[in-house]
Amino acid sequence: MISPEEIERQAARLAEELCEAARLKEGSIVVVGCSSSEIAGHKVGSLSSPEIGEAVFKGIYGVLKPRGIYLAAQCCEHLNRALIIEREAVPLSEIVNVIPQPKAGGSFATAAYKGMRDPVAVEEIRADAGLDIGLTLIGMHLKKVAVPLRLATARIGEAVVTAARTRPKFIGGDRAVYDDRLK
C-alpha cells in the first residue's frame, strides 16, 4: 500500500502539471473527482479512506490555493455529484445544505469540506479544468469545450487519472479568425 505522504506528493505533482498544461490563471476553477477506493486498488465506492482523501486534498489544495485557483471537490453519486468549494468562488450560485461524509460524499470531498476556509456545497459548476482520479466522471462540471490532457503522472496509487482543460467554442466557420491564445 502506498503511503499517505507519497499520495500527497503524487497529487501535488498532478496539480502542478494541470496548472501548466491548462494554462490556469488566478480565479480559475478546477473540478476534482477522487475515488480513495480506486487509489487503494479497490472498486470505486467500495472502501472509502479518509487518510487517502486527506492526502489527495492536501496535495492538490497546496498547489492551487497559493496560485489563487479554486478547487471544486466533487462528491460521490450519493450526493448527486455535488461540489464543495470556497464560498467566495461562487458568490451568485445557489448553495445546497449538505456536509459530505466518507460514505456519503466521499473521503476527498469530506477532507475538502474540513480543509477549506469557508466551504459551501453547490449542485453544479462550470470549471476551467479538471482531474478525474479513479473513474469519478467529472465531465458534467466542465465548461464547454473540454480538451483532454495527457499528463506525465497518469496514476495516483492504483487509480487511473484523466485530465482536461477547457477552451472557448470556435464559431464562424471558414472565414472566422481565431485568437490563438484561447485554443
SULNOR-V339156 format. One line per field, one symbol per residue. phi: phi as a letter, one per 40 degrees, with the letter a starting at -180 (. if undefined). burial: + if it has 16 or more other ideal C-beta (glycine too) atoms within 10 Angstrom, else -. Layout:
phi: ???
burial: ???
This chain:
phi: .ccdcccccccccdccccdcccfcbdgcbbcbbabcccdcgbcdgbacbdccdcccddccccccdccgbccbccccccbffcbbacdccbcbcccbbabcbdbahhcccccccccccbcbbbcaabccaabbbggbgcdcbcccbcbcbbcccbabfcccbbbabbacccbhgcccbbcccbc
burial: -+-+--+++++++++++++-++-+---+++++++++++++-+-++-++++-++++++++++-++----++++++++--+-++++++--++--+----+-+++--+++++++++-++--+++++-+-++++++++-+-+--+++--+--+-+-+--++-+-++++++-----------------
